[in-house]
Amino acid sequence: MSHPDTDLDPTETQEWRDAFLSLAAQSGPERARQMLDELARLARSQRVGWTPELNTPYVNTIAVEQQPVFPGDLAIEERLASLMRWNALAMVVRANQAELGGSSELGGHIASYASAADLFETGFNHFFRAGRQGDLVFFQPHSAPGVYARAFLEGRLSENDLKHYRQEITATAQGARGLSSYPHPWLMPDFWQFPTGSMGLGPISSIYHARFMRYLSHRKLLNTAGRKVWGVFGDGEMDEPESMSALTLAAREKLDNLVWVVNCNLQRLDGPVRGNGRIIDELEKLFAGAGWNVIKLVWGSDWDGLFARDTSGALVRAFAHTVDGQMQTFAAKDGRFNRDNFFGQNPELAALAQGMTDEQIDRLKRGGHDLVKIHAAYAAAAAHTGQPTVILAQTKKGYGMGTAGQGKMTTHSQKKLDETDLIEFRNRFNLPLTDEQATGLAFYKPAEDSAEMRYLREHRELLGGAMPRRETACDVVPVPPLAGYGQFALNADGKEMSTTMAFVRMLGNLLKDAQLGPRIVPIVADEARTFGMANLFKQVGIYSSVGQRYSPEDIGSVLSYREALDGQILEEGISEAGAIASWTAAATSYSVHGLAMLPFYIYYSMFGFQRVGDAIWAAADQRARGFLLGATSGRTTLGGEGLQHQDGSSHLVAATIPNCKAYDPAFAGELAVILDAGMREMLVEQQDVFYYVTLMNENYANPDLPGGGVGGAAEGVLKGGYHFGSYGPEQGQRVTLLGSGAILTEVVHAARQLAEQGIGVDVFSVTSWSELARDGEAQANNPYIAQLLARSSGPIVAATDYVRAVPESVRAYLPTGRSYKTLGTDGFGRSDTRAALRAFFKVDAAHIVAAACGALN
């Protein structure tokens, strides 16, 4: 049997080659592609067992003859990029030198920006448009010093600010602005737009922001035509599952407003990304297979002459057999080493290098360091239609750092350079610094009237001004009166309902409001029917970028599935990561687009903070405004689903997020007050907070809210608790019971049983343990919970459907001299009935009674 690579008939093969080349030459590339597609279809129909390779040769996608004329002043742009590199390097190294006011504790990164500088600068000079009608740019987080370096030249940051990189607390005392380690909108609210410091969250967020821009356009709320989402990410970052999880969505939605630039410096923190393979090849397959337009930016202009002389294809063959681990070694070594070990592999390669000095070989650029090649790739990406585009740009990590760090295994953590290294870096980029300035890590800023500064300002002015820049101005969105949409909840009159049912009914009413309704974004992760939201399918529709191209199976039913171009619901499929990314895009629209939106994302509460907690934290950093609804919450409410679905910890995690207000209402009236207050705080007062509200699927009788939401209990609901009722005799033994959410009904049952035993009971509904704890911390001398419980007496027993740490959070703020016993659902969940589960976890009425009696004795 012959080897599969053996050509059985070279003459016939050459005839086929000549025929195809003739077709391409005479009829053009489009006809050539049609013929290849036809041959591929024919091969499939004959079951030949062949499909085209998804990898192309290890060369640039854009040929030399296809490159547009570079529109800028190449010399000035190279000088500016060199200045950015120096100031970024000086900032990090200074921060880690005690003699310059820094500390070795601070850390920082030099090598990432050294590799990405030209990718950033080409975008800043020619593509990244600023302003509310401009582009959204997600910056590679470890390259933040480079963005600060540019802002310094633009006059947005001072030299004193740069001296306080990663010293945000110390800076205040020095009259400076501390610069955060990575892009953090919470810490630098007028500067950074998108937090990307948690690897993988930037990529998925950029996809859903691009899709949300289309959503706004299709719903005729905002014209986003012509705007782009750019993301500069690392090749190592692509290993994060979130980075790759939504690639097919971007292709399916034809998001040609999305461009990713993957900085392929071939190295992550400890070593090569793919030492024994080629990450660019791997990513090309992944993105092409997912339906993206792939542009490979591998080699700089210096290689063009070598490829032109290489008539035998020796270079392409050599690259095909050079793994990234070896490519990294080539980056770390000098021209002589590369002459001997790369070009010395065979006579054909050696001949190509003849006439080149070792220094010329050492200076051969990879594509991501060539401004002309980068511009060509960016221009092609910006012009491409029908698909998202990824640019796979090969660079050298630590580019220009020479023996101190270029391409070395340790380069990611490089934070210090000695005097010789600094002088070499100065010389490598021809920087206008004296030896003393270089070794003293002096920042450099050209004169305001210099050609470089004029060029920098003019190009940014043409693109809308400086960026990144975060803006917050947006119109107030009126919120309708609570009675108009929530009266049924305030005056429940004992009707049985779950808080989930109450929420969906209020949401349906809010969607009908002429002013607020269009701004609401309902979001589900394939669970709308689970939460009783199917009636909204017909009311507002499910968003689809292509409408509905089929007749749904249930078209004749009242609750039929309806997709529409102007649909309002974002139904994200089984992807909590995608749903929270959509929620973040909507929740930050007030800042990103100047258009306040109000997202409601409802989900199984266990699949929120536990599954996508990092994304929620990033949304908090981005100053999101919206509602997260943790449905089927608690460890005993969702009886049969068991361990993986039963949530006992979300309120514990929610309490750790400073701008998250978390509530666990037991009744529809409490929920109505919370929703009303939240909407007014976020849409009218425009506060940078978001709300986490847990909902239950258990039906039980709902009482009227005391005071009807106008006074009475309403204020207490928002503060975290109120007096729900008194039971039993006023004289004699008394006990105080606290309960929240699903377990409040058990607390009430317990109170009645205690009353029958002659024990007086005061029951308090705790709507938010975390708000009570925060108030206690802020008002240490007279906390609200102490004031609230002053009307009661006796030992205090608290019961929740969450781990005991949740009610334990208020222990320090209780009235002095009173015992405190907490009951909770610590441990793993189980499948059984609600009654059995509550008995097992000892949070049912019987155990609450036992705890109260024990506390009295």
ZAMARGU-4260 file (C-alpha; in steps of 0.2 Angstrom, whole numbers, plus 5000, padded with zeros to 4 digits):
<rodrens>
0) 5000/5000/5000 | 5007/5017/4995 | 5010/5031/5008 | 4996/5044/5007 | 5009/5058/5003
5) 5016/5048/4988 | 5011/5055/4971 | 5006/5041/4960 | 5005/5051/4944 | 5016/5067/4945
10) 5012/5072/4927 | 4993/5071/4930 | 4995/5081/4946 | 5005/5095/4937 | 4991/5096/4924
15) 4978/5099/4937 | 4989/5112/4945 | 4991/5121/4928 | 4973/5120/4925 | 4968/5128/4941
20) 4982/5141/4940 | 4975/5146/4923 | 4958/5147/4929 | 4963/5159/4943 | 4973/5169/4932
25) 4960/5171/4918 | 4944/5171/4929 | 4950/5178/4945 | 4949/5172/4963 | 4930/5172/4965
30) 4928/5159/4950 | 4943/5149/4958 | 4934/5148/4974 | 4918/5143/4966 | 4927/5129/4957
35) 4935/5123/4973 | 4918/5123/4982 | 4911/5113/4968 | 4925/5100/4969 | 4922/5099/4988
40) 4904/5096/4986 | 4908/5083/4973 | 4920/5074/4984 | 4907/5073/4998 | 4894/5066/4986
45) 4906/5053/4981 | 4910/5049/4999 | 4929/5052/4996 | 4932/5056/5014 | 4940/5072/5011
50) 4937/5090/5018 | 4948/5105/5015 | 4962/5109/5028 | 4957/5124/5039 | 4975/5129/5040
55) 4984/5140/5027 | 5003/5142/5025 | 5012/5151/5039 | 5013/5167/5030 | 5003/5183/5030
60) 4985/5182/5023 | 4987/5199/5015 | 4999/5198/5001 | 5011/5213/4998 | 5002/5218/4982
65) 4985/5219/4992 | 4992/5231/5005 | 4985/5248/5004 | 4996/5263/5004 | 5001/5267/5022
70) 4992/5283/5026 | 5003/5290/5040 | 5020/5296/5043 | 5029/5280/5047 | 5044/5288/5055
75) 5034/5298/5067 | 5023/5284/5072 | 5038/5273/5075 | 5046/5287/5086 | 5029/5288/5096
80) 5028/5270/5098 | 5046/5270/5105 | 5041/5283/5117 | 5026/5274/5123 | 5037/5259/5126
85) 5050/5268/5136 | 5037/5277/5147 | 5028/5261/5150 | 5044/5252/5155 | 5050/5266/5166
90) 5033/5267/5175 | 5034/5248/5179 | 5052/5248/5184 | 5051/5264/5194 | 5036/5256/5204
95) 5047/5242/5209 | 5062/5251/5214 | 5062/5257/5232 | 5075/5271/5229 | 5062/5279/5217
100) 5048/5278/5229 | 5042/5261/5224 | 5042/5244/5231 | 5046/5226/5225 | 5028/5221/5232
105) 5019/5231/5218 | 5023/5220/5203 | 5018/5225/5185 | 5022/5219/5167 | 5034/5226/5154
110) 5034/5212/5142 | 5016/5211/5137 | 5015/5229/5131 | 5032/5228/5123 | 5025/5215/5112
115) 5008/5224/5109 | 5014/5242/5107 | 5013/5243/5088 | 4996/5234/5088 | 4989/5247/5100
120) 4997/5262/5092 | 4991/5258/5074 | 4973/5257/5082 | 4976/5273/5091 | 4982/5282/5076
125) 4971/5276/5063 | 4956/5266/5069 | 4950/5267/5087 | 4936/5281/5086 | 4932/5289/5103
130) 4916/5296/5110 | 4898/5290/5112 | 4896/5286/5093 | 4913/5279/5092 | 4921/5262/5095
135) 4922/5250/5110 | 4940/5244/5113 | 4944/5230/5125 | 4963/5232/5130 | 4974/5218/5134
140) 4975/5220/5153 | 4994/5217/5156 | 4997/5231/5143 | 4988/5244/5153 | 5005/5253/5156
145) 5006/5257/5138 | 4989/5265/5138 | 4994/5276/5153 | 5010/5280/5143 | 5000/5287/5129
150) 4988/5296/5141 | 5003/5305/5148 | 5009/5311/5131 | 4991/5317/5128 | 4991/5327/5144
155) 4978/5317/5152 | 4990/5310/5166 | 5004/5319/5174 | 5022/5313/5177 | 5017/5312/5196
160) 5002/5301/5191 | 5014/5289/5182 | 5025/5289/5197 | 5011/5281/5207 | 5007/5266/5196
165) 4999/5253/5207 | 5000/5265/5222 | 4982/5271/5222 | 4981/5274/5241 | 4999/5282/5242
170) 4995/5293/5228 | 4981/5303/5237 | 4994/5309/5250 | 5006/5315/5236 | 4993/5325/5226
175) 4993/5312/5212 | 4981/5300/5204 | 4985/5282/5207 | 4985/5271/5192 | 4976/5254/5194
180) 4985/5239/5189 | 4973/5234/5175 | 4958/5242/5167 | 4946/5245/5182 | 4932/5257/5178
185) 4927/5257/5197 | 4944/5264/5202 | 4946/5275/5187 | 4928/5280/5182 | 4932/5293/5169
190) 4946/5283/5161 | 4943/5264/5158 | 4927/5258/5150 | 4929/5239/5151 | 4937/5228/5164
195) 4948/5215/5156 | 4959/5210/5170 | 4951/5193/5173 | 4957/5183/5159 | 4944/5177/5147
200) 4930/5189/5152 | 4935/5203/5140 | 4933/5192/5125 | 4916/5185/5129 | 4910/5202/5134
205) 4916/5210/5118 | 4905/5198/5108 | 4890/5202/5118 | 4893/5220/5118 | 4894/5219/5099
210) 4878/5209/5098 | 4869/5221/5110 | 4874/5236/5098 | 4864/5226/5085 | 4850/5223/5097
215) 4848/5242/5100 | 4848/5246/5081 | 4836/5232/5077 | 4824/5239/5091 | 4826/5256/5084
220) 4832/5263/5101 | 4849/5268/5094 | 4858/5269/5078 | 4875/5260/5080 | 4879/5258/5061
225) 4897/5260/5057 | 4903/5257/5075 | 4916/5243/5079 | 4920/5233/5094 | 4939/5230/5095
230) 4947/5218/5107 | 4966/5216/5109 | 4969/5199/5118 | 4983/5187/5122 | 4985/5170/5114
235) 4987/5162/5131 | 4971/5170/5136 | 4962/5160/5122 | 4964/5144/5133 | 4951/5151/5145
240) 4934/5143/5141 | 4925/5160/5141 | 4936/5166/5127 | 4930/5153/5115 | 4913/5150/5122
245) 4903/5162/5111 | 4913/5161/5094 | 4899/5153/5085 | 4887/5166/5092 | 4897/5180/5084
250) 4898/5171/5067 | 4879/5165/5068 | 4874/5184/5071 | 4886/5189/5057 | 4894/5202/5069
255) 4905/5211/5056 | 4906/5225/5069 | 4918/5215/5079 | 4937/5213/5077 | 4948/5204/5088
260) 4967/5206/5088 | 4975/5191/5096 | 4993/5196/5101 | 5002/5180/5098 | 5018/5182/5107
265) 5018/5163/5109 | 5021/5164/5127 | 5011/5165/5143 | 5016/5167/5161 | 5027/5152/5163
270) 5033/5147/5145 | 5027/5144/5128 | 5008/5144/5124 | 5011/5129/5113 | 5029/5124/5114
275) 5026/5108/5104 | 5014/5116/5091 | 5009/5132/5083 | 4996/5142/5092 | 4993/5153/5077
280) 4988/5137/5067 | 4977/5131/5081 | 4968/5147/5083 | 4966/5148/5064 | 4957/5131/5064
285) 4946/5136/5079 | 4941/5153/5072 | 4939/5147/5054 | 4929/5132/5060 | 4918/5144/5070
290) 4914/5154/5055 | 4926/5169/5058 | 4936/5179/5045 | 4954/5175/5049 | 4968/5187/5045
295) 4986/5180/5049 | 4998/5194/5052 | 5014/5184/5054 | 5029/5192/5046 | 5035/5210/5044
300) 5040/5219/5028 | 5058/5214/5030 | 5053/5196/5025 | 5044/5202/5009 | 5061/5201/4999
305) 5065/5184/5006 | 5049/5177/5001 | 5050/5185/4984 | 5067/5177/4981 | 5061/5160/4988
310) 5055/5152/4972 | 5056/5134/4979 | 5045/5137/4995 | 5059/5133/5007 | 5054/5147/5019
315) 5036/5140/5020 | 5042/5122/5022 | 5054/5127/5036 | 5040/5137/5045 | 5028/5122/5044
320) 5041/5112/5054 | 5046/5125/5067 | 5036/5124/5083 | 5033/5139/5094 | 5045/5133/5107
325) 5059/5134/5094 | 5052/5151/5088 | 5053/5158/5106 | 5071/5152/5106 | 5074/5162/5090
330) 5066/5177/5098 | 5078/5176/5113 | 5094/5173/5103 | 5104/5185/5092 | 5106/5186/5073
335) 5121/5174/5073 | 5111/5161/5082 | 5097/5163/5070 | 5108/5162/5055 | 5116/5146/5061
340) 5100/5137/5067 | 5086/5143/5056 | 5094/5149/5040 | 5107/5135/5042 | 5095/5121/5041
345) 5098/5118/5022 | 5107/5126/5008 | 5091/5134/5001 | 5088/5144/5017 | 5106/5148/5019
350) 5106/5155/5001 | 5092/5167/5006 | 5102/5174/5020 | 5117/5177/5010 | 5121/5196/5009
355) 5112/5199/5026 | 5122/5204/5041 | 5119/5196/5058 | 5111/5213/5064 | 5099/5213/5049
360) 5094/5195/5053 | 5091/5200/5071 | 5081/5215/5066 | 5069/5204/5055 | 5052/5209/5062
365) 5037/5198/5065 | 5021/5205/5058 | 5014/5212/5074 | 5029/5224/5075 | 5027/5231/5058
370) 5016/5246/5057 | 5013/5245/5038 | 5008/5226/5040 | 4997/5230/5055 | 4988/5244/5046
375) 4984/5233/5031 | 4977/5219/5042 | 4966/5232/5052 | 4960/5240/5036 | 4955/5223/5029
380) 4946/5218/5045 | 4937/5235/5046 | 4931/5233/5028 | 4925/5215/5030 | 4907/5212/5030
385) 4896/5197/5035 | 4908/5189/5048 | 4917/5194/5063 | 4936/5195/5060 | 4951/5189/5070
390) 4968/5195/5067 | 4982/5183/5073 | 4997/5194/5075 | 5013/5186/5078 | 5025/5196/5090
395) 5039/5194/5102 | 5036/5195/5120 | 5047/5208/5128 | 5051/5215/5111 | 5066/5226/5112
400) 5071/5221/5129 | 5086/5211/5122 | 5095/5200/5134 | 5085/5206/5149 | 5069/5198/5143
405) 5065/5196/5124 | 5057/5179/5122 | 5064/5172/5138 | 5054/5160/5149 | 5054/5173/5163
410) 5050/5188/5153 | 5032/5189/5159 | 5037/5193/5177 | 5051/5204/5172 | 5050/5220/5182
415) 5067/5226/5184 | 5081/5230/5172 | 5099/5235/5177 | 5108/5250/5170 | 5116/5241/5155
420) 5099/5234/5150 | 5091/5251/5151 | 5105/5259/5140 | 5103/5244/5127 | 5084/5248/5127
425) 5087/5266/5124 | 5099/5262/5110 | 5088/5249/5102 | 5074/5262/5100 | 5085/5277/5097
430) 5077/5286/5111 | 5082/5304/5115 | 5088/5301/5132 | 5105/5304/5140 | 5113/5289/5149
435) 5109/5298/5166 | 5090/5300/5160 | 5090/5282/5154 | 5097/5274/5170 | 5087/5286/5181
440) 5071/5280/5172 | 5066/5298/5167 | 5049/5299/5159 | 5050/5308/5142 | 5038/5319/5134
445) 5042/5329/5118 | 5039/5348/5117 | 5021/5352/5114 | 5025/5360/5097 | 5036/5345/5091
450) 5031/5336/5076 | 5027/5320/5086 | 5015/5329/5098 | 5006/5338/5084 | 5004/5322/5075
455) 4998/5313/5090 | 4985/5326/5094 | 4979/5328/5076 | 4976/5310/5073 | 4966/5308/5089
460) 4956/5323/5085 | 4951/5316/5068 | 4946/5300/5078 | 4935/5309/5091 | 4947/5313/5104
465) 4957/5304/5117 | 4953/5286/5123 | 4949/5276/5133 | 4937/5288/5140 | 4922/5283/5151
470) 4907/5295/5150 | 4891/5294/5161 | 4879/5307/5156 | 4862/5300/5150 | 4844/5305/5151
475) 4834/5300/5166 | 4821/5287/5163 | 4804/5290/5172 | 4798/5275/5183 | 4779/5273/5184
480) 4771/5273/5201 | 4772/5257/5211 | 4753/5256/5212 | 4751/5256/5194 | 4760/5239/5191
485) 4762/5232/5208 | 4746/5235/5218 | 4741/5217/5217 | 4757/5213/5227 | 4755/5227/5240
490) 4737/5221/5243 | 4739/5203/5241 | 4724/5199/5253 | 4731/5182/5257 | 4731/5176/5239
495) 4743/5161/5235 | 4757/5165/5224 | 4776/5163/5223 | 4788/5178/5222 | 4793/5172/5205
500) 4775/5173/5199 | 4773/5190/5207 | 4789/5196/5198 | 4784/5190/5181 | 4767/5199/5183
505) 4775/5215/5188 | 4788/5213/5173 | 4774/5211/5161 | 4765/5227/5168 | 4781/5237/5167
510) 4784/5232/5149 | 4768/5240/5144 | 4774/5257/5151 | 4776/5269/5136 | 4793/5277/5143
515) 4801/5263/5154 | 4794/5248/5144 | 4806/5249/5129 | 4821/5251/5140 | 4818/5235/5149
520) 4829/5220/5143 | 4822/5203/5150 | 4836/5190/5149 | 4835/5171/5152 | 4846/5157/5149
525) 4834/5145/5141 | 4822/5145/5156 | 4808/5157/5152 | 4795/5143/5153 | 4803/5137/5169
530) 4799/5154/5177 | 4782/5157/5170 | 4788/5170/5157 | 4781/5161/5141 | 4767/5174/5140
535) 4780/5187/5136 | 4785/5178/5120 | 4769/5185/5111 | 4769/5202/5121 | 4787/5208/5117
540) 4795/5193/5107 | 4812/5185/5108 | 4826/5195/5099 | 4833/5187/5083 | 4844/5196/5071
545) 4835/5187/5056 | 4817/5187/5063 | 4808/5171/5062 | 4811/5160/5047 | 4800/5145/5052
550) 4783/5142/5059 | 4785/5136/5077 | 4777/5120/5082 | 4766/5128/5094 | 4760/5142/5083
555) 4742/5140/5088 | 4745/5141/5106 | 4743/5156/5117 | 4761/5155/5123 | 4769/5151/5106
560) 4787/5154/5103 | 4790/5170/5094 | 4806/5177/5087 | 4807/5194/5080 | 4820/5207/5073
565) 4813/5219/5086 | 4810/5206/5099 | 4814/5212/5117 | 4819/5196/5126 | 4837/5190/5125
570) 4835/5171/5126 | 4853/5165/5127 | 4852/5147/5127 | 4860/5136/5140 | 4874/5148/5144
575) 4874/5158/5160 | 4891/5165/5154 | 4882/5172/5139 | 4867/5178/5148 | 4878/5188/5161
580) 4888/5195/5147 | 4872/5201/5139 | 4866/5208/5156 | 4882/5217/5158 | 4881/5225/5140
585) 4863/5231/5144 | 4867/5236/5162 | 4882/5248/5156 | 4873/5255/5141 | 4870/5271/5150
590) 4889/5274/5150 | 4894/5265/5134 | 4880/5272/5123 | 4872/5286/5133 | 4856/5276/5133
595) 4850/5269/5150 | 4843/5252/5148 | 4836/5241/5162 | 4841/5223/5161 | 4832/5209/5172
600) 4841/5193/5171 | 4832/5179/5179 | 4840/5162/5182 | 4842/5147/5194 | 4851/5156/5209
605) 4864/5142/5211 | 4870/5146/5193 | 4874/5164/5197 | 4887/5169/5209 | 4893/5151/5210
610) 4895/5148/5191 | 4898/5165/5184 | 4903/5175/5200 | 4919/5182/5191 | 4908/5189/5177
615) 4897/5197/5190 | 4912/5204/5199 | 4918/5212/5183 | 4901/5219/5180 | 4902/5227/5197
620) 4919/5234/5192 | 4911/5241/5176 | 4898/5250/5187 | 4883/5240/5180 | 4865/5245/5184
625) 4851/5232/5183 | 4843/5217/5192 | 4849/5200/5194 | 4835/5188/5199 | 4840/5172/5208
630) 4825/5161/5205 | 4821/5144/5213 | 4833/5151/5227 | 4837/5143/5244 | 4843/5126/5248
635) 4825/5118/5252 | 4814/5127/5240 | 4818/5118/5224 | 4814/5101/5232 | 4818/5087/5219
640) 4833/5095/5210 | 4846/5091/5223 | 4864/5096/5227 | 4869/5105/5211 | 4854/5116/5209
645) 4850/5120/5227 | 4858/5137/5232 | 4863/5141/5250 | 4877/5153/5247 | 4873/5166/5234
650) 4868/5179/5247 | 4885/5176/5256 | 4894/5180/5240 | 4883/5194/5235 | 4887/5203/5251
655) 4905/5203/5246 | 4902/5215/5231 | 4902/5233/5237 | 4889/5240/5225 | 4877/5225/5225
660) 4862/5227/5235 | 4855/5209/5239 | 4838/5206/5245 | 4828/5190/5250 | 4810/5195/5250
665) 4797/5182/5257 | 4782/5191/5250 | 4776/5199/5234 | 4773/5216/5243 | 4791/5216/5249
670) 4797/5212/5232 | 4787/5226/5224 | 4795/5239/5236 | 4812/5233/5232 | 4809/5233/5213
675) 4802/5251/5214 | 4816/5257/5224 | 4830/5249/5214 | 4823/5256/5197 | 4822/5274/5205
680) 4840/5272/5212 | 4847/5266/5195 | 4837/5276/5182 | 4832/5292/5191 | 4845/5295/5204
685) 4858/5286/5192 | 4868/5278/5206 | 4881/5265/5201 | 4873/5250/5210 | 4864/5234/5205
690) 4852/5223/5214 | 4852/5204/5217 | 4835/5198/5222 | 4831/5180/5226 | 4814/5173/5221
695) 4805/5157/5226 | 4794/5145/5216 | 4784/5140/5231 | 4766/5145/5232 | 4759/5151/5249
700) 4747/5164/5255 | 4754/5182/5254 | 4748/5195/5266 | 4746/5214/5263 | 4762/5224/5265
705) 4759/5235/5281 | 4756/5253/5275 | 4753/5248/5257 | 4771/5252/5252 | 4768/5271/5255
710) 4774/5270/5273 | 4774/5257/5287 | 4785/5243/5282 | 4791/5249/5266 | 4806/5259/5273
715) 4811/5244/5284 | 4810/5232/5268 | 4823/5243/5260 | 4834/5245/5276 | 4834/5226/5278
720) 4820/5221/5289 | 4804/5226/5298 | 4792/5220/5312 | 4781/5207/5304 | 4769/5203/5319
725) 4767/5199/5337 | 4760/5182/5343 | 4755/5175/5360 | 4754/5184/5377 | 4761/5201/5380
730) 4767/5196/5397 | 4778/5182/5403 | 4792/5173/5393 | 4796/5181/5376 | 4807/5176/5361
735) 4811/5185/5345 | 4812/5176/5328 | 4820/5183/5313 | 4817/5175/5296 | 4819/5178/5277
740) 4814/5172/5261 | 4806/5155/5260 | 4809/5151/5278 | 4799/5166/5285 | 4783/5155/5283
745) 4791/5142/5294 | 4796/5156/5307 | 4778/5162/5307 | 4772/5144/5310 | 4784/5142/5324
750) 4778/5158/5331 | 4760/5152/5332 | 4766/5136/5340 | 4776/5145/5353 | 4761/5156/5356
755) 4750/5141/5359 | 4763/5136/5373 | 4760/5153/5381 | 4776/5161/5375 | 4776/5178/5367
760) 4784/5180/5350 | 4789/5195/5340 | 4793/5190/5321 | 4804/5201/5310 | 4805/5199/5292
765) 4823/5201/5286 | 4823/5206/5268 | 4842/5209/5267 | 4855/5202/5279 | 4869/5211/5269
770) 4861/5228/5270 | 4858/5226/5289 | 4877/5221/5291 | 4883/5236/5281 | 4872/5248/5291
775) 4879/5240/5307 | 4897/5243/5301 | 4893/5261/5295 | 4882/5265/5311 | 4892/5256/5324
780) 4884/5267/5338 | 4866/5265/5334 | 4863/5252/5320 | 4846/5250/5312 | 4844/5232/5317
785) 4847/5236/5336 | 4834/5250/5334 | 4822/5238/5326 | 4824/5224/5339 | 4823/5237/5353
790) 4804/5234/5352 | 4806/5216/5356 | 4814/5206/5371 | 4821/5189/5375 | 4833/5178/5365
795) 4834/5180/5347 | 4833/5165/5334 | 4836/5168/5316 | 4832/5155/5302 | 4836/5156/5283
800) 4837/5145/5268 | 4855/5149/5267 | 4871/5144/5276 | 4872/5150/5294 | 4886/5163/5289
805) 4872/5174/5281 | 4862/5177/5297 | 4878/5177/5307 | 4884/5193/5298 | 4873/5204/5309
810) 4878/5196/5326 | 4889/5211/5331 | 4875/5224/5328 | 4862/5216/5339 | 4855/5223/5356
815) 4868/5219/5370 | 4864/5206/5383 | 4853/5195/5371 | 4858/5178/5365 | 4858/5174/5347
820) 4855/5157/5339 | 4856/5155/5320 | 4849/5141/5309 | 4854/5138/5292 | 4857/5125/5278
825) 4875/5122/5279 | 4881/5107/5269 | 4877/5100/5252 | 4859/5100/5245 | 4848/5084/5243
830) 4833/5079/5233 | 4817/5077/5243 | 4801/5086/5247 | 4802/5104/5255 | 4796/5097/5271
835) 4809/5083/5272 | 4823/5095/5267 | 4818/5108/5280 | 4817/5095/5294 | 4834/5088/5288
840) 4843/5105/5288 | 4834/5110/5305 | 4826/5125/5298 | 4808/5120/5299 | 4795/5126/5311
845) 4798/5112/5323 | 4817/5115/5324 | 4814/5134/5326 | 4802/5130/5341 | 4815/5119/5348
850) 4829/5132/5346 | 4818/5145/5354 | 4813/5135/5369 | 4832/5130/5371 | 4836/5148/5371
855) 4823/5152/5385 | 4829/5138/5396
</rodrens>
